[in-house]
Amino acid sequence: MKSHQLKLYNTLSRQKEEFQPINPPFVGMYVCGPTVYGDAHLGHARPAITFDTVNRYLTHLGYRVRYVRNITDVGHLQGDADEGEDKIAKKAKLEQLEPMEVAQQYTDTYHRDMAALNTWKPSIEPRATGHIPEQIALVEAILKEGLAYEVNGSVYFDVTKYNQKTTYGRLSGRVLDELMSGSRDLDGQSEKRNPVDFALWKNAAPEHLMKWDSPWGVGFPGWHLECTAMSSKYLGSQFDIHGGGMDLLFPHHECEIAQGNACNHQDPAKYWMHNNMITINGQKMGKSLGNFITLQELFQGKHDLLEQAYSPMTIRYFILTAHYRSTLDFSNEALQAAQKGYKKMINGLRIAKKLKFQSTEGEIDIQQQEQITRSIEAAYRAMDDDFNTAQAIGHLFNLLKKINSLYTGQLKLHQLGQETFEKLISTFITFVEDILGLQEEKSEVQEGMLSLLLTLYSEAKTARNYDKVDDIRAGLKQMGFVVKDMKDKIDWAYEE
């Protein structure tokens, strides 16, 4: 395992902590996945890319990561206070489909979009509907502890009773008395003992589509229960990292902590990580606000807010250019800047893969060696400091300057020496591809087409047919490529 002092910000303690896995080199990581009742949007991309990068970097450091990401396909209700229709069931009624058809349809499109963003598949991807027995067993265990109660076939978690033993609100910083005073029953019709109590199991009305038999009657599990059931099944009663978007911090993750302590008498996770939101004009992007842009709309440029299409790798790069805990504001200008930065990075990647060290005579430039070593160390320090991809990218651009200088001949191979040269190249490639997860976006015919056009360009240039030279150059530019006329060769690059 590579020696790194990795620190991450723990939402529970509200400070950076040195990462010490419970059972190294194994790391258990649970991330709340999507509720599959619609196409994935830009807001879904951020946690997917954030925790994919965490997974990639931990793997790079030598840890064996079991990454569990759930699929919510039952129990997430439309309204507040555990009321309203199930989101999947509501969508099924609108589209005249079976609920599981809806869930499967949007699970498939979610996987398609995550593959386009080059995210690794999780180790395990459990579904809420596949773990009904485990969720019923958890409800029974919480009832046995005296921290839940049954009313009319529904079971609710008793938050006030739990709070007498273990403080409720530690993760989000909420104070129970303030939550109680700020809550109210709707016309006194709630069957809960207190408005802050949350559903573990809900009694299903006759017309409810998704329901199962239970000791309390026919019903369905509460939304918060699924994550406790599935994380404990696959990662144990306590695991290393629990991740998700900041919008899940309260009440979802707070309820998970309460459920975990009620069943297992300890917090379910040692470290809690939350990515911040993507905003549009300062307002959170999301389905509930109706201001979201789906990933397919981004990839195809089909939305009123978009000036052009943006490729999956442009989106990935855009998300990585901000620290995961900071807000990220959408704009065409920001995405166009990301597109330019991504192309610079990939042009550098192409060059790095071409460069080969050749033994040449001459003095080594110690200053150049030190600059490269400092940039490499700084890139790792950035990732070790709570996965700061934004800073790491800045240091990679310092390495890219050296790679471009080698390519143009301004910097000579002998000035670096073989060891520094190989370290420069391998670090840049590893960071771009393995850690940041960026890849070159090209079609199968691209290389052959470009090779043919550059051959025609070279022949026209040799024949001094400058009209043809200009035509080829202009045609390539229109397709997003630029010709690089160099001393000893002709090459191409992506237009930045």
N, C-alpha and C positions, 0 to 999 in steps of 0.2 A: 504493500500500500504506500502511495506517495505521501511524504511527510508534509502535511499542511495544517496550520492552525485555523480551521474553519470556524467562523462565527456567523450566527444567524440571529435575526431579530425575532424574539419570542413574544408573540402578542400577549400571552398569559402573564409574563413577568414585565412586559413593556421595556425590555432592554435587550441588547445583544448578548448572547451567551455562547460560550465555546461549545461546539457540537461534540457531544459525547454519546454515541449510540448505546442503546441498552445492551445489545449483544453484538459488538463488532466482530467481524467486518460486515455483519448483516444490518440492513437498515429497512425498517418497515415504514412505508409512506402511504397514507390514505388521503385522497383528494376527492372532494365532492364534484361529481360529474354533472352532466346536463339533465334537465327535465325534458324529455323528448316529446314535445308537443308542437314543434315548429322548426324551421330551418335555423342552423347555427348562425349567429351574427358576430360582429366584431367583438362584442363584449364577451362572448364565449371563447374567442381566440386567446384572450389574455391569460386566463388561468391555465389553459391547455399548454401554451408556449412557456409560461413561467415555470410550471412544475415539470414540464419536459426538460427544460434547461437544468433545473435542480437535479433531476434524475440523471441527465447526461454528465453533469459535473461530478456528482457523487460516484458514478460509475467510473469516470476518468480517474478519480483519486484512488480507486481500488475497492470501493465498497460494493457489496452485493445487495442490490436494491430490490425489494419486493414492493412494486408500485401498484396499489389497488385504487381504481377509479370506478365509482358506481354509476349506474344508470337509474334515474328515478322514473319509474313508469307506473306508479300508483301512489296515492296518498298526498300529493301536493295540491292543496285546495286553492281555488280562485280567490276566495275572500280572506279577510283577517279573522282572528279569534276562532280558528278551527271551524269556520263556517264556509258555505259555498260549495260549488261543484269541484270534483277532481278535474285537474287541467287536461289530463289525457282523455277522460271520459267526455268532457265538454267538446273537445276537438273531434272526438269520434262521432258524436251526435251531429255536429255541423257538417261533417264530411260523409256521413252515413256509412261509417266503417266500424268494424270491431275495434275496441280500444287497443288490443295488441297489434292490430294492423297499423294503427297510427304510431304506436311505440316503435314497431319494427321499421316502418318507413323512415322515421326521423332519426332512428339510431343509425340506419344505413347511410343517410345523407351526412350525419355528423361524422361518422367514420371516414367518409369520402373527403370531407373538408379537412379533417385532422391529418389525413394522409397527404393532402396537397400542401399543408403547412409543415410537412416533414416531422411530425411529432411521433415519437416511438409509441407503439401500442403498450398499454399497461400490462403488468404481469398477470393481473386478474381484473376482469370487468364484470362484476356481479350486478344483477338486476334486483330491484326491490320485490317484484312479483315472484322471483325465484327463491325468496327467503322468508316466506310467510310463517312457516313453523318456527324458525329462529326468532322472529319478531314476537310471536305469541308467547314463546318461552320467556322472553325478556319481560313482557308485561306481567306474566305470572311471578317472576322473580321480584319485580319492583312492588307488586301487590303484597308479596310475602314479607318484604322489608317494611311494610306499612307506609310507603311513600306514594301510594296511588289509591284511587277509589273508583268504584264502578257506579254509574248512573244510567239507567235505561238502556243498557247494552253498550254504553261507551265507557272507556276507562281514561281517567285523567291523572296526570302527574301532579302531586300535591306540592307545589313550590314553597308555600309558607312553612310546611312541616319539614321539608328538606332543608330549608334555610336555617332551621334551628340547629342542625348538625353541621352542615357545610354551606358556606356562603354562596348564595346564588348571585351571579353577576360579576364574578371575578374576571372573566375573559373580556367582557365588553365594558366593564367599569360602571355598570348600572347598579343602582341601589334599590333594593326591593321595596322599601317604604315609598320611594318616589314613584316606582312603577305602579304600586298599588293606588297611590293617590291620583296618578295620571290616567288610570284605567277606569272604565265604567261598564257595567252590563248594558246591553242594548235593550231598553225598556224592561229590564229585570227578567228577561226571558232566558238567560243563559242557565244551563244546568250545572255549570262549574261552581265549585265552592268559592273560588276567587277568580277574577278576570285574568290573572297572570298564569293560572294553571294551563297546561297544554295537553293536547290529546295524545294518548298512546295508542288507543284503538277507538274507532268511531263506528257507532251503529249505522247500518246502511238502510236507507229508505228503499221501499220496494222497487222503485224505478232506477236505483243506482246500478250502474253497469258492472263495476269491478268490486266484487265482494267474496268473502270466504267465511266458512264456519269457524267459530271460536267458542271458548268456554262462556263467553258473555253474549253470544248470539251471532247472527250474520253481520259482518261488518268488514272494515278494511283498516290497515295500520295508519297511524299518524306519520307525517312526513319525517319528523326528526328521528323516529325509531329505526328506520332502515339503516342509517349510517352506523349506529351503535351496534346493530345486529351483524352487519357485514364486516365492519372493521375488526370487531372482536373475534369473529369466526376465522378470518384469514390472517390477522396480525397479532391476535392475543388480546388480553384484557388491557394491556398498555403497550403502545408502540412508539416509534420515534417521532415522526412528523405527521401532522394533520394540516392539510392545505385547503385553500378555497378562496373565493372572492370575498372582499371586505363586506359585501352585502349579506353574506351568510353568517357574519360574526354574531349578530343578534337578530332573531332568537335562535337560529338553527344550531350553531356551534355551542352556544350557551346551554341549550337543551341537551346536546350530546354530552357535555361535561356532567350535567346533572344526572342523566341516565347512567353514565359510566360509573359515577360515584355511588349511585343507588344500588347497582348490580354488583360491582367489583370493588367498591370502596377505594377507588383511586381514579385520578384523571385518566381518560383514555389515551391521551397523547402527552409526550414529554415536551414537544415543541409545537407551537401553533403558528402557522405562516398564512398571511392574507395579502393577496395582491390587491392593489387599488383599482379604481374604476377607470374606464375610458369615458370621456365626456365629449359632448357636442355643445359648443358655446357655453361651457361651464356647467352643463346639466348632464347628469348620469345617463349613459346610453343603456336602454333596456326595452324589452318587450312591453312591460307594464306602462311605460311612458310613450310608447309608439314612435320613438325617435331612432330606432335601431336600423342598421344597414346589414343585410345578410352577407355572409362571406361570398356566396355566389354572385350577388350584386356587385361586390367589390371586384371580384375576379373578372366580371364581364363589363363593368362600367355602367350597369343599368340601374341607376338611381338618380333622382333629381339633384341630390347633393354632390354627385360625383362629376368631375370634369373629364375623367378618363377612367380606363380600367387599371387596376393595380394587381400585379401578380401575387401569388401566394408568398413567395420569398420576400417581396417588398413589404407585405403585411407583417411577416415574421420579423424582418429587420426593424421595421417601425416600432414594434412592441419591445424589442430588445434595446432600443436606443434610450429607453427610460428605465430607471430603477423600478423594480416591480412594486415597491410600496408607494411610489409617487403617482399622482394622477397623470393621465395621458390624454391630451385634448386632440380630438379629430379635426383635421382640416385638409383640404387638397394640397395646400402649401407644405404641410408637414409630411404628407404621404409622397409628394414629389421629391422632397429632400431625402426621404428614406429610399426612394427608388434610385436616386443618384448615388447615395452612399452604398447601397447594396451592389450596384454595378461596379463601383470602384473596388469594392471588396472582392467581387468575383473576377474582375479583370486581374487583380493581384493574385488570386488563387490559381488562375490559369497560368500566369507567369511562373509562380512558385513551383508548379508541377513540371514546368519545362526546364527550369534551371538545373544544371548539373555541375558539380565541382570538377574543375580540371586543374591538375597540378601546374602551377605557374610560379616562376621565381619573382621575388620581390619582398619588400619589407611588410610585416604585419602592422596594421594601424591599430594600436592599443585603444585609442579613443573611440574608434568605430566599434570595436569589440565591446567596450564598456557600455556604449550607448545601447547596443542591441541587448546585452545582458540585463541592463536596467529596465528596458521596456518589457522584456519577457517576465522579469520578476514582478513588475508593476501590474501586468495583466493578470497574473496569478493572485497577487494581493487583492486586486479588485474583486475577483471571483470569491476569494476566501472571506472577504468582508461582506457577508450577507448577499452573495451572488449579484454583485454590482456589474451587470452586463454593460451598462452605459459607459462606465469608466474603462472596462476591459476593451471595448470597441475603440475608444480613443487611443489606447496604448497599441492596439493592433495596427492602427493607421500609422503610428510611428515605425512599426516594423515594415509596413507596406512601402513607406518611403525608401527604406533600404533595399527592398526587393526591386522596386522600380529603378533605383539607381544602378543596381547590378545589371538589370535588363538593358538599360540604355548605355551602359559602359562607363557612366560617371564614377561608379564605385567598382573597383577591380576585385576579382575573387581572392587574389593573394593577400589583399589588405585585411580580409576577415580570417583567413585560415580555414581549413576544412571543418574543424570542430564547431566553430562559431557559425559558419555558413550552414551546416546541417542542422544546428539547433534553431537558427532563424527560420529555415524553411519548414522544418517539422513542427515547430511551435505554431507558426502561422496557419498551416494546413489543419493541424489538430484543433485549434481554437475555432476556426471558421466552420469546419465540417462537423467535428465530433462534439464540441462543447456548445457552440451557438446554433448548430443544426442548420446552417445555411448551405444551399447547394446550387449549382449552376442550372438554370432553367433553359434547356435547349431541346429542340426536336431531334428526332433520329436522323433527319436529312441535313441538319444544319451544318455539321462539320464538312460533309462532302460538297455541299453547295458553296460554302465559303472558300474551300480549297480550290474549286473550279474557278470561281470569280477572281480570286487572287492570282491564279495562273494567267487568266485572260488579262487582268490588270497589268501584270508584270510584262507580258508579251507586248501589250499596247504601249507601255512605257518605253520598252527597249526599241520599239519601232517608231517612237516619237509620235504616236497617234494620240495626241493629247485630248482631242475631243472624246475619244473612246475612254481614255483614262478618267476624264471628268464625269462621263456618263456612268461608269461603273462605281466611282466614288459616291456620286449622288444617289444612285440606286441603293447602294449598301446603307447609306445614311438614312434613307427613307425606311429601310427595314430595321433600323436601330443599331447599325454597326458602323465603325469608323476604320479607315485604312491607316495603318501605321507604317509610314515610309522611314526605314532606318538605314544606317550606313551599309550593313551587310545583309539585310533581309527585309522582306515585306510581311507584315503581320496584320491582324485585325484585333479589335477590342469592342466591347459593348459601349455604345454611346452613353456617356454619363450625363 
